[in-house]
Amino acid sequence: MKIAIYGYGNLGRGVELAARLSPDVETVGVFTRRAPESVKTLTGLPVYSTESLPDFKGKIDVLVICGGSATDLPHLTPSLAADFNVVDSFDTHAAIPEHFARVDAAAKENGTVALISGGWDPGLFSIARLYASAALPNGADYTFWGRGISQGHSDAIRRIDGVLDARQYTVPVDSALDAVRRGECPEFTTREKHKRECFVVAKEGADLARIESEIKNMPNYFADYDTSVTFISKEELTRDHSGMPHGGSVLRNGSTGLNGEHTHTVEFRLSLDSNPEFTGSVLVACARAVDRMSKRKNSGCITLFDVAPADLSPLSPEELRAHLL
């Protein structure tokens, strides 16, 4: 299978590294909107301008789109699905139906396969929620994220006047997570499930009280959470907060029996040292499934709900039955 990477930020580098671990995958190169000569890849992959993509039609089995969900993917994925089988990691949950409809129209019209919202949430966590709710229809789902860095929330802090740099960690509230793991089915407010920890490098002379107030009162990001703000030096940020860890848990508590007398807890947990590298690894597996479905003459937009588990694996059906079943 020949893949190519569209966009070369943290996620693009994650896909590049993941592809090297898959013997059935060949990476044709990286396509960038920057000047190609200004981009140096980790493994020596060739870099091309996105303007040259039409020259590669028929030479790429799956194009992995590594853009942002806010402004890139809503227009990039349907546009590129007109000429290529594609995979993206669109993660704005509320906008997935609208994104799916746009991509589906483009892919069906042009006979391509486009998988959207690959990754771990949405993605692997979505499958965990589906499996658990199918097995335990009488129950409740809970998703906890972190402890990990939220790139979108960190960027929102950096846009505040007087901020040089920042990292924001999403942190589960231990008491809430413990209650669910005990088999309880509480109803939580947003504030009761997660808290926000912000580490901020301010410009010299900046009004720290104003910056802290703007962070804590920012709607849709921090206002609904217990949020701490710690001002640190650039050196401390580089030393202590340069990594990109993340993770979380999907749980479902449910009951069975004539009167619900038997309770059960299903938990799927991730602990990630590098969010973009793990997400890139999931996208490579998704690309494998897209390639196989395309060869079977499928077309249109799909999600991981529509992918047979065997299509994600490089193993043959015989190997899967012998070693994983």
C-alpha positions, -999 to +999 in steps of 0.1 A: +000+000+000+013+034-010+004+063+013+012+100+013+011+126+041-007+159+035+006+184+061+037+181+082+031+192+117+032+170+148+005+146+134+022+143+100+055+133+117+035+108+138+022+092+106+056+092+091+071+073+120+041+049+123+044+039+086+080+028+091+068+001+115+043-014+090+061-036+064+031-034+041+032+004+039+053+025+016+052+063+021+055+082-012+062+115+004+050+145+023+029+173+006+031+207+022+016+242+017+050+256+028+080+259+005+091+222+001+128+231+005+120+245+040+107+212+053+130+185+065+114+152+073+125+129+101+132+099+079+143+116+047+110+114+029+107+135-002+087+167+002+064+181-025+043+212-029+005+205-025+002+221-059+019+190-074-007+166-060-026+162-093+006+147-108+003+119-083-032+108-090-031+070-095+002+068-077-011+071-041-034+045-026-044+066+004-037+102+013-035+108+051-046+144+057-029+158+088-047+191+092-066+208+120-103+202+125-112+239+130-102+254+097-084+228+076-103+195+074-138+209+067-127+220+033-096+198+027-111+164+031-140+168+007-118+185-018-091+159-017-116+130-017-125+140-052-092+126-065-078+103-037-088+078-011-083+097+021-082+094+059-086+123+083-087+128+121-116+153+123-124+156+160-150+182+165-177+158+178-207+180+173-198+187+137-191+151+126-225+146+109-221+177+088-185+169+079-196+133+070-223+145+046-199+168+027-172+142+024-196+115+015-210+135-014-175+141-028-163+105-024-194+089-039-194+112-069-158+103-076-157+066-065-132+071-037-133+059+000-129+085+027-125+076+064-131+106+087-126+110+124-098+084+128-077+085+159-085+076+195-114+100+203-132+100+181-119+067+169-109+039+192-129+054+221-159+055+198-156+017+191-152+011+228-184+030+235-202+010+208-191-024+219-198-017+256-233-003+250-242-031+226-232-057+253-248-038+282-279-020+269-290-012+304-263+011+315-244+044+312-213+056+294-185+077+309-155+091+291-126+107+309-097+124+291-062+129+305-040+137+322-027+151+290-020+182+270-048+197+250-033+214+219-064+234+211-068+247+247-031+256+248-034+275+216-064+294+230-043+306+259-014+316+236-038+340+218-043+361+249-025+394+249+006+392+271+011+354+267+043+342+252+036+304+254+014+280+273+005+244+279-029+232+292-035+199+308-069+182+310-071+162+342-098+138+353-113+144+388-102+114+408-133+111+429-155+110+398-134+084+381-132+063+412-170+064+416-175+050+381-149+024+386-168+013+417-198+005+395-219+036+403-239+055+377-238+091+388-248+121+367-219+146+365-216+182+356-188+192+334-169+207+364-173+174+383-156+153+357-125+173+346-103+201+357-078+223+338-042+230+347-026+259+328+011+266+327+018+301+312+048+320+301+039+357+302+056+386+285+077+409+307+056+434+324+023+417+314-007+420+337-007+385+353-040+390+371-058+400+339-043+370+320-054+346+347-089+362+347-092+359+309-082+323+310-106+313+338-135+331+323-130+320+287-163+305+275-163+270+259-127+264+272-123+271+309-153+289+323-171+256+331-141+240+348-121+244+380-090+259+364-056+266+379-031+290+363+006+288+371+030+313+357+065+299+349+096+308+329+103+298+293+130+276+306+107+258+329+081+253+302+108+238+279+122+216+306+090+203+321+063+206+295+078+198+261+062+164+257+028+156+243+013+130+266-024+122+267-049+094+273-080+086+291-107+060+297-140+049+284-162+031+309-197+017+308-215+005+339-245-018+333-266-044+349-281-077+339-305-102+355-343-102+360-341-072+383-307-058+374-291-075+403-258-082+386-236-052+378-207-050+353-181-025+344-163-023+310-132-001+308-110+008+278-080+028+288-052+046+270-020+061+284+000+078+257+035+091+259+030+109+225-005+118+214+005+126+178+026+095+174-002+072+187-028+091+166-006+087+136-004+050+142-042+047+143-044+066+110-020+043+093-042+013+103-072+032+090-054+038+057-049+001+054-086-005+058-095+022+033-072+007+007-087-027+011-123-014+009-114+006-022-100-025-039-134-041-031-150-012-051-165+005-020-170+042-022-182+071+000-175+083+034-170+059+063-160+060+100-144+033+121-179+020+128-180+009+092-147-009+092-143-046+098-117-051+125-097-075+102-093-047+076-072-027+101-046-054+107-017-064+084-022-100+095-040-125+073-074-139+083-057-172+091-031-154+113-058-134+131-078-166+139-047-184+151-032-157+172-058-131+183-092-148+184 
